[in-house]
Amino acid sequence: MRRTVQCFLAANMVLALTAFLPFDMERTGMAAQRYSGPAAAHSRHAAGPPQLPTLQLGDKGALIHEVQVRLDRLGFSPGPLGSEYGPGLRAAVWAFQKANGLPPVDQVDPATWRALDHPDRVRSLVRSGEPDRVEIDLRRQLLTAWQDGKPAIVSHISTGTGKHYCKNGHCGIAVTPVGDFRAWWRTAGWTKGPLGEQFYTVYFNGGIGFHGSEVVPRHPASHGCIRVPLHNARPLFEMVQTGEPVYVR
């Protein structure tokens, strides 16, 4: 059964969160990355306020909204803002946790609270990449879209399983190829192919591309494409231009 954060408790928690998290960033939907040096690393290991609870899928309340706003400002979009811990927020929490060296879990736990207070800088995969680019990190299962040299969208993804598959008469090895590519072909909205449905696809290597999917688990699960949560698919489609570099590592 879903548990709901009680109104009177949520109000106190929001006040605690406001004091705990540094909301000194411009309200632009994407915050400047904070310094992550020795002092920050030390503070991240300090215990957070005891009144901040562990949040999980299905929770509701004002505190959920505050977490969504915080993640959105850092570039980890949870989708439309609300007061419920739903699939969009879960995917954003996974992405944030992985970007901060934490295991992706279905909770905003004490370690995640501390990381929200002092987030790591988003690390680039390529040192000499163009200012506008897409980076796909196969090890961490993360996609980062850079604009003007800054991370604009950081998304949880699911890539190729590396296993043999046969579906609808099409067989092969589900591999997401490593290399330097460029976006070249795009399909808006939902499209259906022999391997399934895709939402707002940007292709960069033959029939391999990144697209929205209703199923984006924490492990590689695709036939080779890069699955992203549905709420990130259209923003990526609109941001990434034809010819823009895509780096897969």
PEWO-V247127 format. One record per backbone hydrogen bond with DSSP energy under -0.5 kcal/mol. NH is the residue of the N-H (numbers start at 1). CO is the residue of the C=O. If there is no record, write none. Layout:
nh & co
NH & CO
NH & CO
This chain:
nh & co
5 & 60
10 & 6
11 & 7
12 & 8
13 & 9
14 & 10
15 & 11
16 & 12
17 & 13
18 & 14
19 & 15
20 & 16
21 & 17
23 & 21
24 & 22
28 & 26
31 & 73
41 & 37
42 & 38
43 & 39
44 & 40
45 & 41
45 & 42
46 & 43
52 & 49
53 & 51
55 & 53
55 & 108
57 & 106
58 & 85
59 & 56
60 & 3
61 & 83
64 & 61
65 & 61
66 & 62
67 & 63
68 & 64
69 & 65
70 & 66
71 & 67
72 & 68
73 & 69
74 & 70
75 & 72
76 & 71
77 & 75
85 & 59
86 & 84
90 & 86
91 & 87
92 & 88
93 & 89
94 & 90
95 & 91
96 & 92
97 & 93
98 & 94
99 & 95
100 & 96
100 & 97
101 & 98
102 & 97
105 & 103
108 & 55
109 & 107
113 & 109
114 & 110
115 & 111
116 & 112
117 & 113
118 & 114
129 & 126
133 & 131
133 & 146
134 & 245
135 & 144
136 & 247
137 & 135
137 & 142
138 & 136
141 & 137
142 & 137
143 & 155
144 & 135
145 & 153
146 & 133
146 & 144
147 & 150
149 & 131
150 & 147
152 & 145
152 & 150
153 & 145
154 & 75
155 & 143
157 & 141
158 & 227
161 & 222
162 & 174
165 & 172
167 & 170
170 & 167
171 & 169
172 & 165
174 & 163
175 & 173
177 & 175
179 & 248
181 & 179
181 & 246
182 & 204
183 & 244
184 & 203
185 & 203
187 & 201
191 & 198
193 & 196
196 & 193
198 & 191
199 & 212
200 & 189
200 & 198
201 & 187
202 & 210
203 & 185
204 & 208
205 & 208
208 & 205
210 & 202
211 & 226
212 & 199
213 & 228
216 & 214
221 & 159
222 & 159
224 & 225
226 & 209
227 & 158
227 & 225
228 & 211
229 & 156
230 & 213
232 & 229
233 & 229
233 & 230
234 & 230
236 & 232
237 & 233
238 & 234
239 & 235
240 & 236
243 & 183
244 & 241
245 & 132
246 & 181
247 & 134
248 & 179
248 & 246
249 & 136
249 & 247
